[in-house]
């Protein structure tokens, strides 16, 4: 079994990574980290740079967990990429970071986290960043 985590270089992404590391150590399972971009903008702040991913690799190596990292630019929403990765690796758990949003913000922009929660075929752990 494998734990899939959605990573973005934000406090929410860091919270998801921390929770996933804890779960991987507790369950003695490898991590599959997914960072994706739709590729429809010149600069996507949610797509991690190589230095940011180097920091993630160092953190995972220090934690002593087995891992693989997948960075994708295929035109899909992040929720689609996460659910597909979880299905592909037969994930035991999918970990995502969530952010606080107003009711109006949820109505206007939709929610990637909600789509993951509704579409995932495995348990989902949704964590908030501490500010």
C-alpha positions as CSV (number, residue, x, y, z in Angstrom):
1,X,0.0,0.0,0.0
2,X,1.1,3.6,-0.6
3,X,0.0,7.0,0.7
4,X,-0.6,9.7,-1.9
5,X,-0.1,13.3,-0.9
6,X,-1.0,16.4,-2.9
7,X,1.9,18.9,-2.5
8,X,1.9,22.6,-3.3
9,X,4.5,25.1,-2.1
10,X,2.1,26.7,0.4
11,X,1.4,26.4,4.1
12,X,-1.5,24.0,3.2
13,X,0.9,21.9,1.1
14,X,3.4,21.8,3.9
15,X,0.7,20.7,6.4
16,X,-0.3,17.9,4.0
17,X,3.3,16.8,3.6
18,X,3.8,16.7,7.4
19,X,0.7,14.7,8.0
20,X,1.6,12.3,5.2
21,X,5.1,11.8,6.6
22,X,3.6,11.0,10.0
23,X,1.2,8.5,8.5
24,X,3.9,6.9,6.3
25,X,6.1,6.4,9.4
26,X,3.2,5.1,11.5
27,X,1.9,2.7,8.8
28,X,5.4,1.9,7.4
29,X,4.2,2.7,3.9
30,X,5.8,4.6,1.1
31,X,4.7,8.1,0.0
32,X,3.7,9.1,-3.5
33,X,3.9,12.9,-3.8
34,X,1.9,14.6,-6.6
35,X,2.5,18.2,-7.6
36,X,0.7,19.3,-10.7
37,X,-0.2,22.2,-12.9
38,X,-2.8,22.6,-15.6
39,X,-0.1,24.4,-17.7
40,X,-2.5,27.1,-18.8
41,X,-0.6,30.1,-17.3
42,X,3.0,31.4,-17.7
43,X,3.7,31.1,-14.0
44,X,1.8,28.7,-11.7
45,X,2.7,29.4,-8.1
46,X,1.3,26.0,-7.1
47,X,3.7,24.1,-9.3
48,X,6.8,23.6,-7.2
49,X,10.2,24.8,-8.4
50,X,13.2,22.5,-8.5
51,X,14.7,24.1,-5.4
52,X,11.4,23.6,-3.5
53,X,11.2,20.0,-4.6
54,X,14.9,19.5,-3.5
55,X,13.8,20.7,0.0
56,X,10.9,18.2,-0.1
57,X,13.3,15.4,-1.1
58,X,15.7,16.3,1.8
59,X,12.8,16.4,4.3
60,X,11.6,13.0,3.2
61,X,15.1,11.5,3.3
62,X,15.6,12.9,6.8
63,X,12.3,11.4,7.9
64,X,13.5,8.0,6.5
65,X,10.4,7.3,4.4
66,X,10.4,5.6,1.0
67,X,9.0,8.0,-1.6
68,X,8.6,8.9,-5.2
69,X,7.7,12.4,-6.6
70,X,5.5,13.0,-9.6
71,X,5.3,16.5,-11.2
72,X,2.6,16.7,-13.9
73,X,1.6,19.3,-16.5
74,X,-1.1,17.6,-18.4
75,X,-4.0,20.1,-18.5
76,X,-5.9,18.4,-15.7
77,X,-7.2,19.9,-12.5
78,X,-5.2,19.0,-9.4
79,X,-8.1,17.0,-8.0
80,X,-8.2,14.8,-11.1
81,X,-4.5,14.2,-10.9
82,X,-4.7,13.2,-7.2
83,X,-7.6,10.8,-7.6
84,X,-6.0,9.2,-10.7
85,X,-2.7,8.8,-8.9
86,X,-4.4,7.3,-5.8
87,X,-6.3,4.8,-8.1
88,X,-3.1,3.9,-10.1
89,X,-0.9,3.2,-7.0
90,X,-3.8,1.6,-5.1
91,X,-3.5,4.1,-2.3
92,X,-4.4,3.3,1.3
93,X,-4.8,7.0,2.0
94,X,-4.9,10.3,0.2
95,X,-3.6,13.4,2.1
96,X,-4.6,16.9,1.1
97,X,-4.2,20.4,2.6
98,X,-7.2,22.6,2.8
99,X,-7.6,26.3,3.3
100,X,-10.3,28.4,4.9
101,X,-12.7,29.9,2.4
102,X,-15.8,32.0,2.7
103,X,-19.1,30.6,1.7
104,X,-19.1,33.0,-1.3
105,X,-15.6,32.0,-2.3
106,X,-16.7,28.3,-2.3
107,X,-19.7,29.1,-4.5
108,X,-17.8,31.2,-7.0
109,X,-14.6,29.2,-7.4
110,X,-15.6,25.6,-6.5
111,X,-13.3,23.4,-4.4
112,X,-10.6,21.1,-5.5
113,X,-10.6,19.6,-2.0
114,X,-14.3,18.9,-2.2
115,X,-13.8,17.1,-5.6
116,X,-11.1,14.9,-4.1
117,X,-13.3,14.1,-1.1
118,X,-16.2,13.1,-3.3
119,X,-14.2,11.3,-6.1
120,X,-11.5,9.4,-4.2
121,X,-11.8,5.7,-3.9
122,X,-9.8,5.5,-0.7
123,X,-9.9,7.3,2.6
124,X,-8.9,11.0,2.5
125,X,-7.1,12.9,5.2
126,X,-7.7,16.7,4.9
127,X,-5.5,18.9,7.1
128,X,-5.4,22.6,7.7
129,X,-2.3,24.7,8.0
130,X,-1.6,26.3,11.3
131,X,-1.1,30.0,11.0
